[in-house]
Amino acid sequence: MSAATTVSRKPTGRDGGPVTYFVALLFVGVCVAPVLYIVLGGFRTNAQITTDPAALPDPWVSANYLGVLKSSVFWGEFANSLIVALASTAGIVALGLMVSFVIARYDFRFKGAMYSLFAAGLMFPMVIAITPLYLVIKDLGLVDNLLGVIVPQIAFGLPTTVIILVPFLRAVPDEIEEAAALDGLSRLGFFFRMVVPLSLPGVVTVGILAFVGSWNNYLLPLYVLNSQANFTLPLGVQVFSSQYSTDTAKVLAFTSLAMLPALVFFSVFEKRIVGGLTGAVKG
């Protein structure tokens, strides 16, 4: 027997055992099962749902989805949700990036207090401030106006954005800024030409989170919007469910189509979200 010793592979702690995979699959099932039930339910008839609620569609019925897609009400609410989501995302990303740049790259009095203020905003959900917030929106004349939803969403989305982006902007080496200054680049030019491209993973992350959060927001539109012409899709689902309370299959089809854009958007950019959050933690 040779004196050479064999090196055994030591567990690194990254390899999960059977229990880990089982728990992970269990959580995935708990999250995915309701979504699948809603989507498949839209392809069934009310009789099928009543007879066997857990069965697959037999036969598959597309009339429920086609009926919703032909509805002008659905597309009007879809357009309202899209306007609110895009405007809120643009405001959150633009303002959050500028604020984060100042906090990360400038030294000034009360800098730490300002950052702590944004961090404290994470513990201050919108539901707590909904009543005084509504009074402010009413005084501004923004009730039953999409701006009454967009502006508060931007304000409440800034804390998360700042907390994620500040580490990215701090990680930009000072040598790059000094070299840019020697080349005659202003601070504003440095911001747009160097900082924004280098912090793009974080920008994409906060943009995705802002879009999905705005699309799924129900509480604020419920308080602010009164006329159905201005309803977003979460409110539209509630109204549709009340109007067609006896048509369960059609309600499930409407709900599926309402949540589909945010679900697809989040699924497509999932890796970017994880990468952006990982970069924020490392920074």
C-alpha positions in Angstrom: 0.0 0.0 0.0 1.5 3.3 -1.0 2.2 6.0 1.4 0.3 8.5 -0.7 -2.8 9.7 1.0 -6.0 10.1 -0.7 -7.8 13.4 -0.3 -11.5 13.0 0.3 -13.9 15.6 -0.8 -15.1 17.6 2.2 -18.6 19.0 2.2 -18.6 22.6 1.5 -22.0 23.4 3.0 -23.4 24.3 -0.5 -24.7 20.9 -1.4 -28.1 20.3 0.0 -29.2 16.9 1.2 -32.5 15.1 0.5 -34.3 17.0 3.3 -33.1 20.3 1.9 -34.4 19.5 -1.6 -37.7 18.1 -0.2 -38.3 21.3 1.8 -37.4 23.4 -1.3 -39.8 21.5 -3.5 -42.5 21.7 -0.8 -42.2 25.5 -0.8 -42.2 25.7 -4.6 -45.3 23.6 -4.6 -47.1 25.8 -2.1 -46.2 28.9 -4.2 -47.0 27.4 -7.6 -50.1 25.3 -6.9 -52.5 28.2 -6.4 -51.3 29.9 -9.6 -51.7 26.7 -11.6 -55.1 26.2 -10.1 -56.3 29.7 -11.2 -54.8 29.4 -14.7 -56.2 25.9 -15.3 -59.5 26.9 -13.8 -60.0 29.4 -16.5 -60.0 26.6 -19.0 -62.8 24.8 -17.3 -66.6 25.2 -17.1 -68.5 25.9 -13.9 -69.9 22.4 -14.0 -66.4 20.9 -14.1 -65.3 23.0 -11.1 -68.4 22.1 -9.1 -68.2 18.4 -9.9 -64.4 18.0 -9.3 -62.6 21.2 -8.2 -59.1 19.6 -8.3 -59.4 17.9 -11.7 -57.8 18.9 -14.9 -59.9 20.6 -17.6 -61.8 17.9 -19.6 -62.5 19.1 -22.1 -60.4 22.3 -22.3 -62.5 25.4 -22.8 -61.0 28.6 -24.2 -64.2 30.6 -24.2 -63.6 32.1 -20.8 -60.2 33.6 -21.8 -61.4 34.7 -25.2 -64.4 36.5 -23.6 -62.1 38.4 -21.3 -59.6 39.3 -24.1 -62.5 40.7 -26.2 -63.6 42.9 -23.3 -62.8 46.6 -23.7 -63.0 47.0 -19.9 -60.1 44.5 -19.4 -57.9 46.4 -21.9 -58.8 49.7 -20.4 -57.7 48.5 -16.9 -54.7 46.9 -18.5 -53.7 50.2 -20.0 -54.2 52.0 -16.6 -52.0 49.4 -14.8 -49.3 49.7 -17.5 -49.3 53.6 -17.3 -49.1 53.5 -13.5 -46.4 50.8 -13.4 -44.2 52.4 -16.1 -44.5 55.9 -14.6 -43.9 54.7 -11.1 -40.9 52.6 -12.2 -39.3 55.5 -14.1 -39.8 57.9 -11.1 -38.4 55.4 -8.6 -35.4 54.5 -10.6 -34.5 58.0 -11.7 -34.9 59.7 -8.3 -33.5 56.7 -6.4 -30.4 56.6 -8.5 -29.8 60.4 -8.1 -30.3 60.2 -4.3 -28.1 57.1 -4.0 -25.4 58.8 -6.0 -25.3 61.7 -3.6 -25.3 59.5 -0.5 -22.7 57.1 -1.9 -20.2 59.6 -3.5 -20.5 62.9 -1.6 -19.5 63.8 2.0 -21.8 66.3 3.7 -23.4 66.9 7.0 -26.2 64.6 8.2 -25.3 62.1 5.4 -25.6 59.2 7.8 -28.9 60.5 9.1 -30.3 60.8 5.6 -29.3 57.2 4.8 -30.8 56.0 8.1 -34.0 57.9 7.2 -34.4 55.9 4.0 -33.5 52.7 5.9 -36.3 53.4 8.4 -38.7 53.8 5.5 -38.5 50.1 5.0 -40.3 49.6 8.3 -43.0 52.0 7.4 -45.5 50.2 5.1 -48.1 52.1 3.1 -51.0 50.5 4.9 -50.0 52.4 8.1 -50.1 55.8 6.4 -53.0 55.2 4.1 -55.5 57.5 5.9 -53.2 60.6 6.2 -51.9 59.8 2.7 -55.4 59.9 1.3 -56.1 63.3 2.9 -52.9 64.7 1.3 -53.9 63.3 -2.1 -57.4 64.8 -1.6 -56.0 68.2 -0.8 -53.8 68.0 -3.9 -56.9 67.3 -6.0 -55.5 63.9 -7.2 -58.4 61.7 -6.1 -59.7 59.5 -8.9 -56.5 60.4 -10.9 -53.7 58.0 -11.8 -51.2 60.6 -10.6 -52.7 60.1 -7.1 -51.4 56.5 -7.3 -48.1 57.2 -9.2 -46.7 59.9 -6.9 -47.2 58.0 -3.6 -45.8 54.8 -5.1 -42.7 56.6 -6.1 -42.3 58.0 -2.6 -42.8 54.6 -0.9 -40.5 52.9 -3.4 -37.5 55.1 -2.8 -36.3 53.4 0.5 -35.8 50.0 -1.1 -34.2 51.6 -4.2 -31.7 53.6 -2.1 -30.8 50.7 0.1 -30.0 48.5 -2.9 -28.3 51.1 -5.1 -26.0 52.8 -2.5 -23.7 49.8 -2.2 -23.4 49.6 -6.0 -22.4 53.3 -6.3 -20.0 53.1 -3.3 -18.2 50.1 -5.1 -17.3 52.3 -8.0 -13.5 52.9 -7.5 -12.4 56.5 -6.8 -9.6 56.1 -9.3 -12.2 56.0 -12.1 -13.7 59.2 -10.9 -10.3 60.8 -10.7 -9.4 59.7 -14.2 -12.7 61.0 -15.5 -12.0 64.4 -13.8 -8.5 64.5 -15.4 -10.1 63.9 -18.8 -12.4 66.9 -18.2 -15.5 65.0 -17.4 -17.9 66.8 -15.1 -19.6 65.1 -12.2 -22.8 65.0 -14.1 -21.0 63.5 -17.1 -19.3 61.0 -14.7 -22.7 60.1 -13.4 -24.3 59.4 -16.7 -21.3 57.9 -18.6 -19.7 55.9 -15.9 -21.8 55.4 -12.8 -25.1 54.4 -14.5 -23.5 51.7 -16.7 -21.4 50.3 -13.9 -24.4 50.1 -11.5 -26.8 48.7 -14.2 -27.4 45.3 -12.4 -28.7 47.2 -9.4 -30.7 49.6 -11.6 -32.4 46.7 -13.4 -33.1 45.0 -10.0 -34.9 48.0 -8.5 -36.7 48.6 -11.8 -38.1 45.1 -11.8 -39.2 45.2 -8.2 -40.8 48.6 -8.7 -42.7 47.5 -11.8 -44.0 44.3 -10.2 -44.9 46.0 -6.9 -46.8 48.7 -8.8 -48.7 46.2 -11.0 -49.8 44.2 -7.9 -50.7 47.2 -5.7 -54.3 47.0 -4.6 -54.6 49.1 -1.4 -53.7 52.6 -2.8 -55.8 52.4 -6.0 -58.7 51.2 -3.8 -58.6 54.4 -1.8 -57.7 56.8 -4.6 -59.6 55.6 -7.7 -63.4 55.9 -7.8 -64.5 55.5 -11.4 -64.1 52.2 -13.3 -62.6 54.1 -16.2 -59.5 54.7 -14.0 -59.3 51.3 -12.3 -56.2 49.3 -12.5 -56.3 45.5 -12.9 -56.2 44.6 -9.2 -59.4 46.7 -8.7 -60.8 45.3 -11.9 -60.5 41.8 -10.6 -62.5 42.7 -7.5 -65.3 44.4 -9.6 -65.3 41.5 -12.1 -65.6 39.0 -9.3 -68.6 40.8 -7.8 -70.3 41.1 -11.2 -69.7 37.5 -12.2 -69.8 35.9 -8.7 -71.7 32.9 -10.1 -69.4 32.4 -13.0 -66.3 31.0 -11.2 -64.5 29.9 -14.4 -64.7 33.3 -16.0 -63.5 35.0 -12.8 -60.5 32.6 -12.7 -59.7 33.5 -16.4 -59.9 37.2 -15.7 -57.6 36.8 -12.6 -55.1 34.8 -14.6 -54.8 37.4 -17.3 -54.5 40.1 -14.7 -51.6 38.6 -12.9 -49.9 37.2 -16.0 -47.8 40.2 -17.1 -46.2 40.7 -13.7 -45.6 37.0 -13.3 -44.0 36.7 -16.7 -42.0 39.9 -16.1 -40.7 38.6 -12.8 -39.9 35.1 -14.2 -37.9 36.5 -17.1 -35.8 38.8 -15.1 -35.5 36.6 -12.0 -31.7 36.0 -12.4 -31.1 39.8 -12.7 -33.0 40.3 -9.5 -30.9 37.8 -7.6 -27.7 39.1 -9.1 -28.6 42.7 -8.2 -29.4 41.8 -4.7 -26.2 39.8 -4.3 -24.2 42.7 -5.6 -25.9 45.0 -3.1 -25.1 42.7 -0.2 -21.4 42.3 -1.3 -21.1 46.1 -1.6 
